[in-house]
């Protein structure tokens, strides 16, 4: 009887005005600051493991905009991290360097009245060509409250991102393409078996970097984009030092499971990086590449 009463009294402060404590992951995410102050008692009563204890660790927050812990494997966190991935790719990627989120260590969000929702993500990325892991990436992603589509505002840093050097590979590829007797073309990348020929990998990466710009621009709190396929790509004649390519890409919106077709033109050289010079959404029933302007 004494032990039952002691446990009931120990948990009584949690009832009034706070979520009921359970040992599943969802309730841990919902636990607020009041629970954090009681975590010593709760840990002894409920025998939380190290991960669950970490979820209850107190963090400093602005009381005006309280933080909410997010499950790192659920859509709100993965959406925000994916936007940071697209942002990193467009600003730091190349035909020899393409990043994907490797792991999300921590994610929080804050609702800012009359502004929108800001996500704070701690994560790592993997460079796809070298398979190197880049740790200590931190991003803030703000989805503004607007009537129409608004590009998420991203502030992102990765401590070791610049340590992945691809300058030699990029320059070698640039000179190889520049001195080809014919313009480079490609179709159906990857093929129906999911294979990407070695010589097509730079065009696949370059298409992914260009698509990252579109996916970043088009993302919101209800979307999760990946590039699924390159329908076709062809090199365009260029009068300057930039290589220009015309793409039709298929983007997979994973929440709605919709496949979306985009036409884009991409310019690149090793010193100036990748730029999407034009892009537009294609009708759903089209698989024919429009003529380049």
Backbone bond lengths (Angstrom), bond angles and torsions (degrees), N, CA, C in turn:
res aa  C-N    CA-C-N  psi(-1)  N-CA   C-N-CA  omega(-1)  CA-C   N-CA-C  phi
1 X - - - 1.475 - - 1.529 110.65 -
2 X 1.375 116.93 -41.43 1.461 120.22 -178.59 1.515 111.50 -64.32
3 X 1.348 115.67 -43.34 1.480 118.61 179.77 1.518 110.63 -63.86
4 X 1.345 118.80 -40.40 1.471 122.12 179.52 1.514 110.32 -61.74
5 X 1.340 116.79 -44.59 1.465 120.52 -179.80 1.515 111.30 -65.26
6 X 1.375 117.12 -41.31 1.476 120.61 179.81 1.527 112.12 -60.88
7 X 1.320 117.10 -42.89 1.469 120.95 179.17 1.522 110.42 -66.55
8 X 1.322 117.34 -42.98 1.469 120.89 -179.29 1.516 110.36 -61.86
9 X 1.380 116.80 -43.98 1.460 119.49 179.32 1.514 111.49 -67.82
10 X 1.339 117.42 -35.14 1.462 120.56 179.86 1.502 112.78 -65.21
11 X 1.337 116.44 -31.99 1.463 120.78 -178.06 1.512 113.48 -94.07
12 X 1.376 116.78 -9.68 1.462 119.32 -175.42 1.514 113.67 -58.29
13 X 1.374 121.47 -39.18 1.485 120.07 -179.68 1.508 112.78 -62.70
14 X 1.342 118.87 -16.45 1.452 120.02 -177.68 1.511 112.62 -83.26
15 X 1.328 117.77 -12.13 1.463 119.60 -171.31 1.509 111.52 -80.48
16 X 1.334 116.63 -42.70 1.456 120.12 -171.35 1.519 110.18 -81.52
17 X 1.357 117.20 103.74 1.453 121.46 172.44 1.499 114.88 89.27
18 X 1.344 119.85 5.56 1.453 121.28 -178.20 1.521 109.61 -133.82
19 X 1.345 118.74 157.43 1.456 121.22 179.86 1.514 110.96 -62.57
20 X 1.336 117.03 148.88 1.450 122.63 174.80 1.515 109.26 -69.04
21 X 1.331 117.69 132.15 1.457 121.02 -176.41 1.507 110.71 -80.27
22 X 1.329 116.19 129.59 1.460 123.24 171.49 1.515 106.69 -129.74
23 X 1.327 116.08 166.74 1.461 119.24 -177.90 1.507 112.44 -92.02
24 X 1.375 120.54 4.45 1.456 119.79 178.14 1.520 110.33 -83.48
25 X 1.333 116.33 164.96 1.475 121.62 -173.00 1.515 112.26 -64.52
26 X 1.361 117.73 -36.20 1.474 120.05 -175.80 1.522 111.07 -62.99
27 X 1.355 116.78 -42.15 1.456 117.94 -178.45 1.515 111.43 -71.49
28 X 1.340 117.33 -30.14 1.459 119.34 176.22 1.502 111.41 -62.45
29 X 1.360 116.39 -38.66 1.455 119.84 178.54 1.510 111.06 -65.52
30 X 1.340 117.13 -31.11 1.456 120.68 -176.43 1.526 112.07 -83.88
31 X 1.352 118.11 -12.47 1.461 121.12 -178.47 1.521 110.28 -61.24
32 X 1.327 117.18 134.23 1.462 120.31 -176.14 1.515 111.35 -106.81
33 X 1.321 117.17 -168.45 1.456 121.89 -173.49 1.524 112.06 -60.92
34 X 1.341 117.78 -35.36 1.463 120.18 179.44 1.515 111.03 -59.49
35 X 1.319 117.11 -39.05 1.462 120.28 177.59 1.524 110.60 -66.68
36 X 1.325 117.18 -36.75 1.462 120.36 -179.32 1.527 111.07 -59.81
37 X 1.318 116.93 -40.21 1.460 120.37 -178.81 1.525 111.49 -66.95
38 X 1.323 117.61 -19.85 1.451 121.37 -177.43 1.526 111.43 -102.78
39 X 1.315 119.50 8.90 1.459 119.92 -167.70 1.527 113.36 -65.94
40 X 1.318 119.30 -26.39 1.457 119.03 177.69 1.506 111.72 -61.32
41 X 1.336 116.89 -47.58 1.457 121.34 178.07 1.512 111.54 -65.48
42 X 1.340 116.26 -45.32 1.458 119.55 -176.65 1.519 111.76 -64.18
43 X 1.332 117.49 -38.07 1.455 120.20 179.99 1.522 111.27 -61.39
44 X 1.336 116.15 -38.84 1.452 118.26 -178.44 1.519 111.54 -73.52
45 X 1.337 117.17 -33.58 1.458 120.21 -178.40 1.516 111.78 -77.59
46 X 1.368 116.53 -42.91 1.455 119.46 -171.84 1.523 113.10 -100.49
47 X 1.339 118.15 -5.10 1.456 122.32 176.72 1.525 111.60 56.55
48 X 1.333 117.56 53.52 1.455 122.06 179.35 1.522 110.34 -68.84
49 X 1.358 115.79 144.55 1.457 118.88 176.22 1.528 109.40 -81.44
50 X 1.359 116.68 178.05 1.461 120.43 -173.89 1.518 112.63 -60.47
51 X 1.353 116.86 -40.22 1.471 119.68 -179.46 1.514 111.13 -65.39
52 X 1.340 116.11 -40.35 1.459 119.64 179.91 1.531 110.71 -68.54
53 X 1.347 116.55 -37.05 1.462 119.03 176.42 1.521 111.00 -62.87
54 X 1.353 116.04 -41.71 1.472 119.96 -179.87 1.514 111.56 -61.50
55 X 1.345 115.64 -34.54 1.469 119.50 -179.75 1.522 111.52 -66.17
56 X 1.350 117.19 -22.48 1.451 121.18 -178.37 1.531 112.73 -97.58
57 X 1.347 117.86 0.09 1.459 120.44 179.65 1.528 110.37 -62.70
58 X 1.327 118.46 134.40 1.468 120.28 -180.00 1.517 111.62 -70.37
59 X 1.317 117.56 143.98 1.460 123.08 175.17 1.523 108.16 -130.28
60 X 1.348 115.89 149.78 1.455 119.37 177.39 1.516 109.80 -74.55
61 X 1.312 116.53 133.19 1.460 121.38 177.40 1.510 108.58 -137.02
62 X 1.312 115.31 153.06 1.455 121.19 172.12 1.529 107.50 -71.12
63 X 1.325 118.61 119.10 1.472 119.71 -177.45 1.518 113.01 -60.03
64 X 1.337 117.60 -22.19 1.466 119.72 179.56 1.527 110.91 -72.18
65 X 1.342 117.07 -32.03 1.461 121.56 -178.81 1.529 108.81 -131.20
66 X 1.323 118.19 76.99 1.471 120.57 -174.04 1.521 112.11 -62.83
67 X 1.337 115.59 140.87 1.455 122.74 178.74 1.530 110.09 -78.29
68 X 1.325 114.98 151.17 1.453 121.06 174.24 1.520 108.01 -125.56
69 X 1.337 116.54 123.84 1.455 120.78 177.67 1.528 109.92 -69.50
70 X 1.343 115.87 138.95 1.453 121.57 -179.13 1.520 110.55 -115.92
71 X 1.313 115.76 147.01 1.460 120.74 171.41 1.526 107.82 -69.22
72 X 1.317 117.64 122.38 1.463 121.20 -173.37 1.525 113.63 -68.51
73 X 1.328 117.51 -13.19 1.466 119.90 179.49 1.524 112.58 -100.85
74 X 1.331 117.68 -1.46 1.456 121.04 -178.08 1.531 111.13 -94.73
75 X 1.338 115.37 164.32 1.456 121.49 -172.31 1.532 115.26 -54.58
76 X 1.335 121.12 -46.15 1.470 118.63 -177.36 1.534 112.69 -54.76
77 X 1.337 117.59 -41.90 1.467 120.35 179.58 1.521 111.38 -73.27
78 X 1.337 117.07 -44.16 1.466 119.28 -177.03 1.519 111.52 -68.73
79 X 1.328 118.36 -34.27 1.467 120.59 174.99 1.523 110.81 -59.92
80 X 1.317 116.07 -49.57 1.465 120.05 -177.64 1.524 110.82 -63.90
81 X 1.337 117.41 -42.83 1.461 120.36 179.01 1.524 111.07 -64.37
82 X 1.324 117.39 -35.54 1.460 120.68 179.38 1.523 110.60 -66.08
83 X 1.324 117.33 -38.23 1.468 120.01 176.15 1.522 110.20 -62.26
84 X 1.340 117.09 -42.05 1.463 120.46 176.75 1.526 110.84 -61.98
85 X 1.334 117.01 -38.70 1.468 121.13 176.17 1.522 111.37 -60.07
86 X 1.328 116.88 -47.88 1.468 120.19 179.28 1.525 110.79 -60.39
87 X 1.324 116.34 -41.66 1.466 121.36 179.42 1.530 110.43 -61.78
88 X 1.331 117.24 -47.01 1.461 121.16 179.76 1.526 111.37 -61.46
89 X 1.319 116.37 -43.00 1.461 119.91 -179.03 1.516 111.79 -61.66
90 X 1.315 116.69 -46.06 1.466 118.92 -176.57 1.529 111.44 -66.92
91 X 1.313 117.36 -32.32 1.464 120.12 -176.82 1.529 113.45 -92.14
92 X 1.338 117.77 -20.27 1.462 119.39 -174.92 1.533 113.72 -131.73
93 X 1.319 118.01 -3.78 1.454 120.21 -177.66 1.516 113.10 -83.11
94 X 1.339 115.35 169.43 1.459 122.46 178.24 1.532 107.66 -158.49
95 X 1.335 118.08 176.31 1.470 119.18 175.43 1.524 113.61 -63.67
96 X 1.336 117.20 -8.42 1.463 121.51 177.27 1.520 112.74 -113.69
97 X 1.330 117.76 2.89 1.470 120.52 -172.43 1.526 109.85 -150.73
98 X 1.333 115.29 116.84 1.464 121.03 -177.61 1.518 107.73 -142.03
99 X 1.331 116.75 128.10 1.458 121.79 -173.87 1.525 111.64 -104.82
100 X 1.335 114.39 146.89 1.461 121.15 170.82 1.524 108.76 -135.84
101 X 1.327 116.26 147.45 1.464 120.41 178.02 1.525 109.17 -58.81
102 X 1.324 115.46 128.80 1.470 120.92 178.58 1.525 111.16 -95.08
103 X 1.330 117.07 -49.29 1.464 121.35 -180.00 1.519 108.91 -155.77
104 X 1.319 115.37 146.64 1.466 121.71 174.99 1.523 107.01 -105.72
105 X 1.333 116.96 116.91 1.461 120.45 -178.09 1.529 112.01 -83.19
106 X 1.323 115.54 -38.77 1.460 118.85 -178.64 1.518 109.48 -155.99
107 X 1.319 116.13 147.42 1.463 120.74 178.98 1.528 108.91 -146.70
108 X 1.336 115.35 133.62 1.458 121.39 174.02 1.519 108.56 -134.68
109 X 1.307 115.90 162.46 1.461 120.57 176.00 1.518 109.24 -137.48
110 X 1.323 115.34 157.26 1.451 120.90 174.49 1.529 108.50 -140.41
111 X 1.308 115.93 134.14 1.460 121.97 176.93 1.525 108.67 -91.42
112 X 1.329 115.44 119.26 1.459 121.10 -179.10 1.531 107.70 -105.23
113 X 1.310 118.73 111.26 1.467 121.46 -175.88 1.521 112.27 -54.29
114 X 1.326 115.45 134.20 1.462 124.96 177.11 1.530 112.71 65.09
115 X 1.308 118.07 8.81 1.463 121.62 177.42 1.519 110.81 -119.65
116 X 1.313 116.95 -59.64 1.458 120.80 -179.21 1.512 111.16 154.07
117 X 1.322 116.34 -156.70 1.460 122.70 -179.47 1.513 108.93 -116.47
118 X 1.334 115.73 128.62 1.460 120.75 177.83 1.524 108.84 -109.65
119 X 1.342 114.32 130.21 1.461 121.44 178.52 1.517 109.65 -106.60
120 X 1.330 115.71 140.88 1.450 122.88 177.06 1.529 106.87 -118.04
121 X 1.322 116.21 118.69 1.461 120.81 -172.88 1.529 109.97 -124.21
122 X 1.321 116.61 131.53 1.457 123.24 169.28 1.525 107.08 -110.70
123 X 1.336 117.63 123.03 1.459 119.34 -171.02 1.521 110.79 -155.50
124 X 1.323 115.61 174.96 1.462 122.80 173.78 1.521 108.19 -127.72
125 X 1.332 115.93 156.71 1.458 121.30 177.96 1.527 109.04 -126.39
126 X 1.334 114.57 156.96 1.462 120.70 174.69 1.512 109.55 -116.68
127 X 1.335 115.94 129.96 1.456 120.49 174.93 1.519 107.77 -80.46
128 X 1.334 116.28 127.45 1.450 120.59 -166.96 1.531 114.25 -74.06
129 X 1.316 118.90 -30.02 1.465 120.54 -178.71 1.526 111.91 -76.34
130 X 1.319 116.58 -44.47 1.465 121.24 -177.66 1.526 112.99 -94.72
131 X 1.347 116.89 -15.41 1.469 123.31 -175.96 1.534 112.46 65.46
132 X 1.316 117.99 17.75 1.451 121.56 178.01 1.524 110.68 -76.53
133 X 1.330 115.63 141.67 1.461 122.25 178.63 1.524 109.06 -96.14
134 X 1.310 115.94 129.57 1.462 121.83 175.90 1.522 107.85 -107.28
135 X 1.329 115.75 115.52 1.462 121.50 -177.63 1.527 110.94 -90.57
136 X 1.320 114.38 177.87 1.469 123.10 170.14 1.520 113.15 57.25
137 X 1.311 116.37 45.95 1.460 120.96 172.00 1.528 108.83 -92.93
138 X 1.308 116.01 134.08 1.463 122.25 179.99 1.522 107.82 -129.75
139 X 1.313 116.11 131.58 1.468 119.86 -178.27 1.525 110.49 -138.05
140 X 1.317 114.19 144.88 1.467 122.26 167.29 1.514 107.31 -116.54
141 X 1.309 116.34 126.78 1.465 122.06 -178.63 1.523 108.10 -123.75
142 X 1.310 116.30 119.45 1.465 121.17 -179.61 1.519 109.52 -107.74
143 X 1.330 115.98 118.18 1.460 122.11 171.55 1.529 107.32 -96.98
144 X 1.312 116.53 109.08 1.461 120.45 -176.85 1.528 111.44 -78.82
145 X 1.313 114.68 150.14 1.464 121.23 174.47 1.523 108.48 -80.08
146 X 1.323 116.70 108.45 1.457 121.61 179.09 1.518 108.66 -139.67
147 X 1.326 115.80 161.37 1.463 119.76 179.59 1.524 111.47 -71.04
148 X 1.322 117.06 -40.74 1.453 121.18 179.41 1.518 111.21 -108.03
149 X 1.331 115.80 -171.62 1.453 121.15 178.61 1.527 110.82 -65.92
150 X 1.309 115.90 130.44 1.456 121.90 179.04 1.519 108.30 -128.11
151 X 1.329 117.35 129.81 1.457 121.19 -179.15 1.524 110.37 -62.37
152 X 1.329 118.40 127.71 1.467 119.94 176.93 1.530 111.20 -59.29
153 X 1.312 115.77 139.35 1.459 121.23 177.56 1.527 108.68 -89.45
154 X 1.323 116.52 124.38 1.465 121.54 -172.08 1.523 110.31 -121.97
155 X 1.314 115.34 134.08 1.458 122.90 169.67 1.524 105.94 -126.15
156 X 1.331 117.53 113.75 1.461 120.43 -170.13 1.521 110.77 -139.76
157 X 1.318 116.03 136.25 1.456 121.90 174.99 1.526 109.54 -135.15
158 X 1.341 115.79 144.86 1.468 123.10 173.02 1.520 107.52 -131.55
159 X 1.324 117.27 122.59 1.462 121.15 -173.28 1.521 112.80 -57.08
160 X 1.326 117.40 -43.16 1.463 121.04 -170.98 1.528 113.49 -107.92
161 X 1.311 117.40 15.02 1.461 119.73 -174.84 1.525 111.79 -60.64
162 X 1.315 117.02 -42.33 1.464 121.05 -175.70 1.524 112.68 -76.11
163 X 1.334 117.11 -7.02 1.456 119.47 177.19 1.533 112.22 -74.68
164 X 1.318 117.37 -16.12 1.463 120.93 176.81 1.524 107.27 -85.20
165 X 1.304 116.13 103.90 1.459 122.45 -174.32 1.532 110.08 -96.02
166 X 1.317 115.94 124.27 1.466 120.12 176.74 1.528 111.19 -128.64
167 X 1.329 117.08 14.77 1.459 120.42 -175.32 1.526 112.03 -59.01
168 X 1.339 117.53 -43.81 1.469 119.99 -179.07 1.528 111.01 -63.30
169 X 1.326 116.27 -44.19 1.468 120.21 -179.91 1.519 110.94 -64.75
170 X 1.341 116.66 -40.19 1.461 120.24 -179.68 1.531 111.18 -66.08
171 X 1.326 117.37 -42.57 1.461 119.71 179.68 1.527 111.19 -66.64
172 X 1.345 116.90 -39.41 1.467 119.95 178.72 1.527 110.44 -63.72
173 X 1.328 117.00 -41.85 1.464 120.49 178.55 1.522 110.84 -65.19
174 X 1.323 116.26 -43.71 1.464 120.45 -179.51 1.529 111.17 -57.78
175 X 1.310 117.54 -48.16 1.473 120.72 -178.63 1.526 111.53 -68.91
176 X 1.328 116.33 -32.47 1.467 119.48 177.16 1.528 110.73 -64.21
177 X 1.337 116.40 -47.72 1.470 119.77 -179.38 1.521 110.52 -68.90
178 X 1.323 115.90 -39.56 1.476 120.22 -176.57 1.532 111.36 -61.90
179 X 1.325 117.70 -30.61 1.459 120.70 -176.32 1.525 113.26 -104.59
180 X 1.331 116.75 11.73 1.460 119.77 174.43 1.533 109.51 -67.48
181 X 1.352 118.09 142.18 1.470 119.42 178.61 1.528 113.05 -71.14
182 X 1.335 116.87 -21.89 1.463 121.13 -179.76 1.527 109.70 -126.66
183 X 1.313 115.26 154.66 1.456 120.36 176.06 1.524 109.92 -67.47
184 X 1.323 116.15 141.50 1.466 122.19 -177.29 1.524 109.86 -76.03
185 X 1.332 116.71 138.32 1.466 121.96 176.18 1.522 109.39 -138.65
186 X 1.315 115.57 162.02 1.460 121.06 176.15 1.514 110.39 -162.22
187 X 1.323 116.92 152.30 1.470 122.27 177.41 1.518 109.69 -138.45
188 X 1.329 114.50 150.84 1.468 122.44 174.49 1.522 112.16 48.39
189 X 1.329 115.17 72.07 1.458 123.01 177.49 1.539 107.66 -116.62
190 X 1.348 117.38 116.84 1.457 129.34 -6.06 1.522 111.67 -73.19
191 X 1.357 115.55 171.65 1.458 119.55 -179.62 1.533 110.07 -79.44
192 X 1.325 116.53 -174.65 1.471 120.82 -174.22 1.523 112.82 -64.80
193 X 1.343 117.52 -19.00 1.465 121.43 176.17 1.528 112.32 -95.01
194 X 1.334 116.74 3.31 1.455 120.28 179.89 1.509 114.59 83.40
195 X 1.323 117.63 12.87 1.461 121.54 -177.48 1.529 110.98 -92.41
196 X 1.323 115.91 143.45 1.458 122.94 175.21 1.528 107.77 -121.33
197 X 1.332 118.25 111.87 1.472 119.36 177.42 1.518 110.89 -56.67
198 X 1.330 115.76 147.21 1.461 120.80 -176.09 1.526 111.39 -55.51
199 X 1.332 116.95 -40.22 1.461 119.52 -176.87 1.530 112.41 -71.55
200 X 1.350 116.23 -15.42 1.459 119.82 179.40 1.532 112.89 -93.97
201 X 1.328 117.78 -8.81 1.462 120.01 -177.15 1.531 113.08 -58.46
202 X 1.354 119.47 -42.56 1.477 117.56 178.11 1.526 112.93 -61.44
203 X 1.335 117.31 -36.62 1.463 120.01 177.95 1.534 110.66 -69.95
204 X 1.320 117.17 -34.10 1.469 121.40 176.20 1.528 110.04 -65.82
205 X 1.323 117.01 -46.10 1.457 120.65 178.65 1.528 111.02 -64.22
206 X 1.326 116.48 -45.21 1.464 119.91 179.92 1.524 110.72 -61.86
207 X 1.336 116.47 -41.07 1.456 119.47 175.34 1.517 111.85 -62.16
208 X 1.348 116.62 -38.11 1.459 120.15 177.96 1.514 112.54 -65.48
209 X 1.335 116.64 -37.45 1.473 120.02 178.16 1.529 109.99 -65.82
210 X 1.351 115.88 -45.43 1.463 118.97 177.49 1.514 112.07 -62.95
211 X 1.342 116.14 -42.59 1.470 120.12 178.76 1.524 110.72 -64.28
212 X 1.328 117.55 -30.65 1.466 120.21 178.11 1.523 111.17 -60.26
213 X 1.331 116.30 -37.08 1.467 119.29 176.64 1.530 110.04 -60.86
214 X 1.335 117.04 -47.16 1.465 120.89 -179.69 1.525 110.36 -62.94
215 X 1.337 116.68 -45.95 1.464 120.25 -176.63 1.518 111.42 -66.13
216 X 1.329 117.44 -36.87 1.462 120.55 174.80 1.525 110.15 -62.83
217 X 1.331 116.86 -47.59 1.463 121.14 -178.05 1.531 112.27 -62.96
218 X 1.332 116.95 -35.17 1.457 121.74 -172.92 1.526 113.78 -93.28
219 X 1.306 118.16 -5.24 1.465 120.75 -175.15 1.518 111.74 -74.54
220 X 1.324 114.80 150.31 1.458 122.30 170.49 1.530 107.79 -149.14
221 X 1.320 117.18 -170.83 1.465 120.27 -175.72 1.517 113.10 -73.06
222 X 1.316 118.09 -3.70 1.462 121.15 -179.08 1.521 112.98 -115.75
223 X 1.332 118.57 12.16 1.462 121.09 -176.01 1.523 110.96 -125.35
224 X 1.324 115.17 160.04 1.457 122.45 173.92 1.523 107.36 -152.42
225 X 1.334 116.53 102.79 1.464 121.88 -171.46 1.528 112.73 -101.47
226 X 1.341 114.79 143.85 1.456 124.05 166.26 1.518 108.46 -135.65
227 X 1.338 116.81 149.42 1.462 118.41 169.72 1.521 108.27 -80.98
228 X 1.337 116.58 125.64 1.458 121.06 -176.17 1.522 113.15 -98.39
229 X 1.340 117.63 -33.05 1.462 119.03 -167.55 1.523 109.73 -164.80
230 X 1.322 115.84 146.74 1.459 121.49 167.74 1.518 106.93 -104.18
231 X 1.321 116.21 113.71 1.466 119.72 179.51 1.516 110.10 -69.14
232 X 1.311 116.74 -48.47 1.461 120.39 172.81 1.526 110.65 -160.11
233 X 1.314 115.08 158.94 1.452 122.69 178.89 1.519 107.67 -148.08
234 X 1.314 115.88 141.10 1.462 119.77 174.42 1.522 109.29 -145.07
235 X 1.298 114.20 143.36 1.455 120.37 176.66 1.517 109.73 -75.27
236 X 1.325 115.80 140.80 1.452 121.83 179.09 1.521 109.99 -104.21
237 X 1.302 115.96 153.64 1.467 119.89 173.08 1.524 109.01 -64.66
238 X 1.315 115.71 139.41 1.458 120.68 -178.72 1.511 109.66 -136.27
239 X 1.328 116.32 138.32 1.466 121.03 -177.93 1.525 112.51 -97.86
240 X 1.313 117.76 0.72 1.466 119.96 179.26 1.528 109.16 -123.18
241 X 1.326 116.44 -164.71 1.457 120.86 -175.84 1.523 113.48 -81.56
242 X 1.314 116.86 -3.39 1.459 120.73 179.09 1.525 110.42 -85.46
243 X 1.316 116.47 140.78 1.460 121.65 168.43 1.520 107.53 -88.20
244 X 1.324 117.13 135.95 1.462 121.95 -176.70 1.520 109.70 -120.53
245 X 1.333 116.22 140.02 1.457 121.83 -177.71 1.522 109.66 -137.29
246 X 1.314 114.15 145.61 1.464 122.08 178.76 1.531 107.53 -111.29
247 X 1.339 116.56 125.88 1.468 122.01 -174.70 1.526 111.51 -124.09
248 X 1.326 115.85 147.66 1.459 122.78 157.81 1.526 106.29 -119.54
249 X 1.339 116.15 116.66 1.463 121.28 -176.36 1.524 110.21 -117.65
250 X 1.317 115.75 151.45 1.448 123.03 176.53 1.524 107.85 -108.37
251 X 1.328 116.43 121.77 1.448 122.35 178.72 1.521 109.32 -104.98
252 X 1.315 115.84 137.63 1.466 121.46 179.04 1.521 108.53 -101.64
253 X 1.335 116.69 115.90 1.456 121.19 174.09 1.529 105.87 -91.70
254 X 1.334 115.81 106.58 1.454 120.71 -165.24 1.528 113.95 -75.45
255 X 1.313 118.17 -20.14 1.462 119.98 178.38 1.529 110.46 -74.95
256 X 1.326 116.38 -49.42 1.465 120.75 179.54 1.523 112.86 -86.20
257 X 1.363 117.15 -12.30 1.465 124.21 -175.15 1.527 111.96 63.36
258 X 1.324 116.58 24.72 1.455 121.04 179.06 1.528 110.41 -88.60
259 X 1.338 116.52 140.75 1.458 122.93 173.09 1.527 107.58 -100.18
260 X 1.327 115.56 123.10 1.461 121.50 -172.72 1.522 108.81 -117.12
261 X 1.340 116.47 135.03 1.458 122.36 -177.40 1.530 109.99 -101.61
262 X 1.335 114.80 130.77 1.456 120.14 177.71 1.522 110.11 -129.50
263 X 1.314 114.73 140.60 1.463 121.53 170.50 1.521 107.46 -101.74
264 X 1.330 116.79 135.71 1.461 120.00 178.13 1.520 109.73 -148.23
265 X 1.311 115.17 153.98 1.453 121.95 171.18 1.522 108.30 -119.17
266 X 1.322 114.71 133.89 1.458 122.29 -171.85 1.518 109.35 -124.60
267 X 1.327 116.87 134.64 1.463 122.51 175.00 1.518 108.52 -115.44
268 X 1.363 115.48 144.10 1.461 118.85 -177.28 1.519 110.98 -155.44
269 X 1.322 115.15 142.66 1.454 122.04 157.85 1.526 107.09 -149.82
270 X 1.337 118.44 164.20 1.465 120.25 -171.55 1.519 114.91 -63.66
271 X 1.314 118.67 -26.03 1.465 120.51 -177.05 1.529 112.80 -89.91
272 X 1.323 117.41 -31.09 1.468 120.59 -176.72 1.518 113.83 -100.75
273 X 1.322 117.29 -10.62 1.448 120.17 178.16 1.519 112.99 78.67
274 X 1.327 115.32 -162.56 1.470 122.58 -174.86 1.523 109.78 -100.38
275 X 1.324 115.56 135.83 1.462 121.37 175.29 1.526 109.23 -134.55
276 X 1.320 116.67 129.77 1.464 120.92 171.22 1.521 107.02 -84.95
277 X 1.325 116.44 112.50 1.462 120.57 -175.01 1.518 112.44 -86.02
278 X 1.328 117.10 -26.43 1.465 121.31 174.24 1.513 109.41 -161.49
279 X 1.330 115.33 152.72 1.467 120.08 177.49 1.524 108.80 -161.46
280 X 1.327 115.47 149.65 1.457 119.53 173.84 1.521 109.85 -157.11
281 X 1.314 114.77 152.67 1.458 122.80 179.53 1.522 109.83 -73.96
282 X 1.320 116.31 136.80 1.456 121.60 178.30 1.521 110.67 -98.59
283 X 1.336 117.86 155.48 1.473 120.29 175.57 1.519 111.17 -57.19
284 X 1.318 116.31 150.63 1.460 121.08 -175.10 1.527 113.25 -61.16
285 X 1.314 117.03 -30.12 1.468 119.45 -173.49 1.530 112.19 -94.79
286 X 1.319 117.45 11.47 1.464 118.19 -177.13 1.513 110.90 -100.83
287 X 1.317 116.36 140.14 1.454 123.09 169.75 1.522 109.71 -131.96
288 X 1.312 116.12 15.03 1.450 121.42 -179.06 1.506 109.84 -101.83
289 X 1.316 116.34 127.73 1.461 120.50 -178.50 1.527 109.99 -70.00
290 X 1.332 118.32 128.54 1.460 120.21 177.26 1.513 111.04 -70.27
291 X 1.286 114.27 157.45 1.475 119.14 178.84 1.507 109.30 -65.88
292 X 1.329 115.96 140.23 1.460 120.41 177.19 1.505 109.98 -71.68
293 X 1.329 114.00 141.00 1.457 118.26 179.28 1.510 110.09 -82.74
